[in-house]
């Protein structure tokens, strides 16, 4: 891997460091961005900025080799915080323009490096700004391409048609339940996923803690009269525990949580086909689980082997049909673009196989090299497609879903994602996952229970977000679940009722 050293001159405020580092990472595999002249003699690239500030406006100019770029902004009527935000945006604009010219790579998301692009559009439209004006801003200030602006707009409209009361749902909560076990660990995975074989002792005590959390949080919600919008079981693979354990867990959920008949959606990820059995499908049906995921990722056997998914392509297809036989009529399937050794041909095959099954929803991920995954740590071992081929596959997914009547309904981006693209959730009309919309748009609190479950507390009136994470490994969870439950209840009291409960 080549490390590219970039020296930035002319900016003294260290608040520029993070945005410029993030932008550098969009263009090069690994970068080191320094703001100190001492490093000038080691630099591969030197970018020089000049900021000329007047009372009412400023101009940012940048130079990189023979390229120059500038951006002018109005500062009238802005307070100090706002003034810096505008300057930071202009510096990012100039930096991105220079790197685009230098590398010849166009970043379709412009200077937007955040995870949730649609959240920005939602907030501007919700503030009453006109659609055309907002689009113009996204194009001119953020350098986002028309293609991506159209995608954002389509998704925002779709979400509001599926959840018309999206902006009012801050008074309710959703629940995420994390089950940290899987049959084996996949190479690209950074989720809490512990190989389940031979770990029954750990599973038993984990489930003991989880039952406790469900009971306590359910009691609090009932007492306070707070409704649940959606429940989502993720992990790990929630179907890696036994049918009997699943049955007891859902029974606990129905007993503990308020008004389960009014919950809009309950999803259980049955991601790994090798965990699905007729007995477990029977349990899911018994408890009216609306939505499950069965994740092929790819329909090429060698790829599954290379990424450590110890199941066959046939198994995915068979388990899909089995789930249908048991009446599962809202099945999501995850696909990944850019898995090792895969290009246009393999992805085309994956789409052809998908066509035979037509799941209600399809989540198309682009492979991301997350720091802690086995794949990233042994990057040399895995050969992945280049930027152009990744982009071609993404276009194939867009075209294919459109031709087959799927609509995009949520999207998110990740760091180190191949080609700086995005993950998009598509669904057939009326089959969109409400939980996915809630987690992406951050309009309500999501209470995380179980291992690795991160709670996101969204203040019902200010929208301010605070986070609180349960431990990732079962041992720490088993040792500390009483504390983690109490702490969440304390935060919830404060969030919804302004009560500070003594610890
Ligand atoms: S099935 Fe999912 S959670 Fe489990 S190891 Fe693979 S990627 Fe991770």
Boltz pocket constraint, residues with backbone or C-beta under 6 A from the ligand:
constraints:
  - pocket:
      binder: B
      contacts: [[A, 181], [A, 182], [A, 184], [A, 185], [A, 186], [A, 188], [A, 189], [A, 190], [A, 191], [A, 192], [A, 193], [A, 235], [A, 236], [A, 237], [A, 271], [A, 272]]
      max_distance: 6.0
